[in-house]
Amino acid sequence: MVVGQLLDVDVLAAFRMGPNFLRIRDRTNKVAFFTRTRDLKLALQRIIKKFDDLWGQVQAKKAEKPPIEE
């Protein structure tokens, strides 16, 4: 599983929703964030703006789901 290579990654950012991101969001302790832009600078600004919310989601996911096994 590709997600097994992302053990230190808590948030995955993407331009839009896709079946793989939804699967990762639902089956792992990773948080999916949809930037709705292909512009990297704007995407990073949106992540920064939502950081506190994303961090809360990460903490909730980690409490709810165990880490992925290597």
C-alpha positions in Angstrom: 0.0 0.0 0.0 1.4 3.4 -1.0 0.0 5.0 2.2 2.5 2.8 4.2 5.3 4.9 2.7 3.7 8.0 4.2 4.0 7.2 7.9 5.1 10.6 8.9 2.5 12.4 6.8 -0.6 13.6 8.6 -2.3 15.7 6.0 -2.6 15.0 2.2 -3.5 18.0 0.1 -5.1 17.6 -3.4 -6.7 19.8 -6.0 -10.0 17.8 -5.9 -11.6 14.7 -4.5 -10.9 11.4 -6.0 -11.7 7.8 -5.0 -8.2 7.2 -3.7 -8.2 10.2 -1.5 -11.6 9.4 -0.1 -10.4 5.8 0.6 -7.3 7.1 2.3 -9.4 9.6 4.4 -11.9 6.9 5.4 -9.6 4.0 6.1 -6.5 5.5 7.6 -5.5 8.1 10.2 -4.6 10.6 7.4 -6.6 13.8 6.9 -7.4 14.7 3.3 -7.6 18.4 2.5 -8.9 19.6 -0.9 -7.3 22.9 -2.0 -9.6 23.4 -5.0 -6.6 25.1 -6.8 -3.6 23.9 -8.8 -1.6 26.9 -7.8 0.9 25.8 -5.2 1.3 29.1 -3.5 -2.5 29.5 -3.2 -2.8 25.9 -2.0 -0.2 26.5 0.7 -2.0 29.7 1.8 -5.2 27.7 2.2 -3.5 25.1 4.2 -2.0 27.8 6.5 -5.4 29.4 6.9 -7.0 26.1 7.9 -4.0 24.9 10.0 -5.8 24.9 13.4 -8.8 23.0 12.0 -6.5 20.5 10.2 -4.4 20.0 13.3 -7.6 19.2 15.3 -8.7 16.7 12.6 -5.2 15.1 12.8 -5.4 14.7 16.6 -9.0 13.2 16.3 -7.9 10.8 13.6 -4.9 9.6 15.6 -7.0 9.0 18.6 -9.6 7.1 16.6 -7.5 5.0 14.2 -4.2 3.2 14.9 -1.2 4.1 12.8 -0.6 2.2 9.6 1.7 -0.8 9.8 4.8 -0.8 7.7 
